[in-house]
Amino acid sequence: MKIAKWLKRIGMLLLLIVILVLMTGFIFEEISRSKAEKIHPDGQLAEVQPQNALSTERNGRADRSF
């Protein structure tokens, strides 16, 4: 019976770790997205394809932004 008790504890611990990792990832993603919305690229955005855009700075150099 002690083995079943320890297996249950290990299972609960693993479940708790998975839940904590998922919550941490969700929180990190939300913080990153809110910070990314505040960043404005220099220059103008030129649409190349519907999902990609190029940012052209004043010096004419183009940087790809996704």
GUFI-151953 format. One record per residue: residue number from 1; x, y, z of N, C-alpha, C, O in turn. Coordinates in pm, whole numbers, plus 50000, padded with zeros to 5 digits. Example, Ala and Ser with C-alpha at 12.3 -4.5 7.8 and 13.67 -1.06 7.14 Angstrom:
<sites>
+-----+-------+-------+-------+-------+-------+-------+-------+-------+-------+-------+-------+-------+
:   i :  n_c1 :  n_c2 :  n_c3 : ca_c1 : ca_c2 : ca_c3 :  c_c1 :  c_c2 :  c_c3 :  o_c1 :  o_c2 :  o_c3 :
+-----+-------+-------+-------+-------+-------+-------+-------+-------+-------+-------+-------+-------+
:   1 : 51319 : 49431 : 50780 : 51230 : 49550 : 50780 : 51320 : 49670 : 50780 : 51424 : 49668 : 50846 :
:   2 : 51285 : 49775 : 50708 : 51367 : 49894 : 50714 : 51290 : 50003 : 50787 : 51341 : 50114 : 50804 :
+-----+-------+-------+-------+-------+-------+-------+-------+-------+-------+-------+-------+-------+
</sites>
This chain:
<sites>
+-----+-------+-------+-------+-------+-------+-------+-------+-------+-------+-------+-------+-------+
:   i :  n_c1 :  n_c2 :  n_c3 : ca_c1 : ca_c2 : ca_c3 :  c_c1 :  c_c2 :  c_c3 :  o_c1 :  o_c2 :  o_c3 :
+-----+-------+-------+-------+-------+-------+-------+-------+-------+-------+-------+-------+-------+
:   1 : 50081 : 49880 : 50000 : 50000 : 50000 : 50000 : 50085 : 50126 : 50000 : 50041 : 50230 : 49951 :
:   2 : 50206 : 50119 : 50053 : 50291 : 50237 : 50054 : 50331 : 50276 : 49912 : 50348 : 50394 : 49883 :
:   3 : 50345 : 50175 : 49823 : 50384 : 50204 : 49686 : 50274 : 50284 : 49616 : 50303 : 50380 : 49545 :
:   4 : 50150 : 50246 : 49635 : 50038 : 50317 : 49573 : 50030 : 50461 : 49624 : 50000 : 50553 : 49549 :
:   5 : 50057 : 50478 : 49752 : 50054 : 50612 : 49811 : 50163 : 50700 : 49750 : 50139 : 50816 : 49719 :
:   6 : 50283 : 50643 : 49733 : 50393 : 50720 : 49675 : 50370 : 50746 : 49526 : 50405 : 50853 : 49477 :
:   7 : 50313 : 50650 : 49455 : 50282 : 50672 : 49314 : 50180 : 50784 : 49298 : 50190 : 50865 : 49205 :
:   8 : 50082 : 50788 : 49386 : 49982 : 50894 : 49382 : 50048 : 51030 : 49409 : 50017 : 51128 : 49341 :
:   9 : 50137 : 51036 : 49505 : 50208 : 51162 : 49536 : 50293 : 51207 : 49418 : 50295 : 51325 : 49384 :
:  10 : 50364 : 51112 : 49355 : 50449 : 51147 : 49241 : 50363 : 51194 : 49125 : 50398 : 51290 : 49057 :
:  11 : 50251 : 51128 : 49102 : 50159 : 51169 : 48996 : 50103 : 51309 : 49019 : 50096 : 51389 : 48927 :
:  12 : 50065 : 51337 : 49141 : 50013 : 51471 : 49175 : 50122 : 51577 : 49159 : 50095 : 51688 : 49112 :
:  13 : 50244 : 51543 : 49197 : 50355 : 51637 : 49183 : 50383 : 51666 : 49035 : 50404 : 51782 : 48997 :
:  14 : 50381 : 51563 : 48953 : 50402 : 51583 : 48809 : 50290 : 51667 : 48748 : 50316 : 51755 : 48666 :
:  15 : 50167 : 51641 : 48788 : 50054 : 51720 : 48741 : 50069 : 51867 : 48783 : 50043 : 51957 : 48703 :
:  16 : 50110 : 51889 : 48904 : 50131 : 52026 : 48954 : 50241 : 52096 : 48875 : 50228 : 52214 : 48843 :
:  17 : 50348 : 52025 : 48845 : 50457 : 52084 : 48767 : 50409 : 52121 : 48628 : 50442 : 52229 : 48578 :
:  18 : 50333 : 52034 : 48564 : 50281 : 52063 : 48430 : 50190 : 52185 : 48433 : 50199 : 52271 : 48345 :
:  19 : 50104 : 52194 : 48530 : 50014 : 52308 : 48542 : 50092 : 52437 : 48564 : 50061 : 52540 : 48504 :
:  20 : 50193 : 52433 : 48650 : 50275 : 52553 : 48675 : 50351 : 52597 : 48550 : 50361 : 52716 : 48523 :
:  21 : 50404 : 52501 : 48475 : 50476 : 52536 : 48352 : 50381 : 52598 : 48251 : 50416 : 52697 : 48186 :
:  22 : 50262 : 52542 : 48236 : 50164 : 52599 : 48143 : 50121 : 52740 : 48184 : 50109 : 52828 : 48100 :
:  23 : 50098 : 52760 : 48313 : 50060 : 52893 : 48361 : 50172 : 52994 : 48340 : 50147 : 53107 : 48299 :
:  24 : 50295 : 52953 : 48368 : 50410 : 53042 : 48348 : 50423 : 53079 : 48201 : 50448 : 53196 : 48169 :
:  25 : 50408 : 52982 : 48111 : 50416 : 53010 : 47968 : 50307 : 53104 : 47922 : 50332 : 53194 : 47842 :
:  26 : 50186 : 53085 : 47972 : 50074 : 53173 : 47935 : 50100 : 53316 : 47982 : 50079 : 53411 : 47907 :
:  27 : 50144 : 53330 : 48105 : 50172 : 53464 : 48160 : 50285 : 53531 : 48082 : 50276 : 53649 : 48049 :
:  28 : 50392 : 53456 : 48053 : 50504 : 53511 : 47977 : 50458 : 53556 : 47839 : 50498 : 53663 : 47792 :
:  29 : 50375 : 53477 : 47774 : 50325 : 53511 : 47641 : 50241 : 53638 : 47645 : 50255 : 53724 : 47558 :
:  30 : 50156 : 53652 : 47744 : 50073 : 53772 : 47755 : 50158 : 53897 : 47779 : 50133 : 54002 : 47720 :
:  31 : 50257 : 53886 : 47865 : 50346 : 54000 : 47892 : 50424 : 54037 : 47767 : 50438 : 54155 : 47735 :
:  32 : 50475 : 53937 : 47695 : 50552 : 53962 : 47573 : 50466 : 54028 : 47466 : 50511 : 54120 : 47398 :
:  33 : 50343 : 53982 : 47452 : 50255 : 54042 : 47352 : 50221 : 54188 : 47386 : 50215 : 54273 : 47298 :
:  34 : 50200 : 54216 : 47514 : 50168 : 54354 : 47551 : 50288 : 54445 : 47530 : 50272 : 54561 : 47492 :
:  35 : 50408 : 54394 : 47555 : 50529 : 54475 : 47530 : 50551 : 54495 : 47381 : 50593 : 54603 : 47339 :
:  36 : 50522 : 54393 : 47300 : 50543 : 54401 : 47155 : 50449 : 54504 : 47092 : 50485 : 54567 : 46993 :
:  37 : 50330 : 54521 : 47147 : 50236 : 54619 : 47093 : 50285 : 54761 : 47113 : 50246 : 54851 : 47039 :
:  38 : 50370 : 54783 : 47212 : 50420 : 54918 : 47241 : 50539 : 54956 : 47153 : 50575 : 55074 : 47147 :
:  39 : 50600 : 54859 : 47086 : 50718 : 54885 : 47003 : 50673 : 54928 : 46864 : 50596 : 54858 : 46799 :
:  40 : 50721 : 55043 : 46821 : 50688 : 55093 : 46689 : 50817 : 55097 : 46606 : 50915 : 55159 : 46648 :
:  41 : 50818 : 55033 : 46491 : 50939 : 55033 : 46408 : 50964 : 55171 : 46349 : 50871 : 55248 : 46324 :
:  42 : 51092 : 55202 : 46327 : 51128 : 55328 : 46261 : 51093 : 55318 : 46113 : 51095 : 55209 : 46056 :
:  43 : 51063 : 55428 : 46051 : 51033 : 55429 : 45909 : 50890 : 55387 : 45880 : 50801 : 55401 : 45964 :
:  44 : 50870 : 55336 : 45760 : 50737 : 55295 : 45717 : 50736 : 55145 : 45691 : 50839 : 55085 : 45659 :
:  45 : 50619 : 55084 : 45706 : 50604 : 54942 : 45678 : 50558 : 54924 : 45534 : 50463 : 54989 : 45489 :
:  46 : 50625 : 54836 : 45461 : 50585 : 54804 : 45325 : 50539 : 54660 : 45323 : 50615 : 54570 : 45359 :
:  47 : 50414 : 54636 : 45281 : 50360 : 54501 : 45280 : 50411 : 54426 : 45157 : 50395 : 54472 : 45044 :
:  48 : 50472 : 54312 : 45182 : 50526 : 54229 : 45074 : 50429 : 54115 : 45045 : 50391 : 54092 : 44931 :
:  49 : 50391 : 54044 : 45148 : 50292 : 53940 : 45142 : 50196 : 53967 : 45257 : 50231 : 54043 : 45348 :
:  50 : 50077 : 53909 : 45256 : 49982 : 53939 : 45364 : 50036 : 53911 : 45504 : 49996 : 53979 : 45599 :
:  51 : 50126 : 53814 : 45521 : 50173 : 53781 : 45655 : 50309 : 53843 : 45687 : 50351 : 53839 : 45802 :
:  52 : 50380 : 53899 : 45589 : 50513 : 53957 : 45612 : 50512 : 54106 : 45579 : 50432 : 54152 : 45497 :
:  53 : 50600 : 54179 : 45642 : 50613 : 54322 : 45613 : 50760 : 54360 : 45624 : 50834 : 54301 : 45703 :
:  54 : 50802 : 54458 : 45546 : 50937 : 54510 : 45555 : 50932 : 54648 : 45617 : 50843 : 54727 : 45585 :
:  55 : 51026 : 54678 : 45705 : 51035 : 54810 : 45765 : 51152 : 54882 : 45701 : 51267 : 54840 : 45715 :
:  56 : 51125 : 54990 : 45632 : 51232 : 55066 : 45568 : 51264 : 55186 : 45656 : 51177 : 55269 : 45684 :
:  57 : 51388 : 55194 : 45698 : 51431 : 55308 : 45780 : 51467 : 55424 : 45688 : 51469 : 55408 : 45566 :
:  58 : 51496 : 55539 : 45746 : 51526 : 55657 : 45667 : 51653 : 55642 : 45582 : 51667 : 55709 : 45480 :
:  59 : 51743 : 55555 : 45624 : 51865 : 55538 : 45548 : 51847 : 55441 : 45431 : 51944 : 55412 : 45361 :
:  60 : 51727 : 55392 : 45410 : 51698 : 55306 : 45298 : 51719 : 55158 : 45324 : 51685 : 55075 : 45241 :
:  61 : 51774 : 55125 : 45439 : 51796 : 54984 : 45473 : 51662 : 54919 : 45510 : 51578 : 54983 : 45574 :
:  62 : 51642 : 54796 : 45471 : 51517 : 54727 : 45500 : 51542 : 54616 : 45600 : 51634 : 54536 : 45583 :
:  63 : 51460 : 54611 : 45703 : 51464 : 54504 : 45802 : 51331 : 54431 : 45797 : 51225 : 54492 : 45788 :
:  64 : 51339 : 54300 : 45803 : 51217 : 54219 : 45799 : 51157 : 54212 : 45940 : 51228 : 54184 : 46036 :
:  65 : 51029 : 54237 : 45950 : 50961 : 54224 : 46080 : 50844 : 54129 : 46062 : 50772 : 54136 : 45963 :
:  66 : 50826 : 54041 : 46159 : 50719 : 53940 : 46151 : 50617 : 53966 : 46256 : 50519 : 53893 : 46266 :
+-----+-------+-------+-------+-------+-------+-------+-------+-------+-------+-------+-------+-------+
</sites>
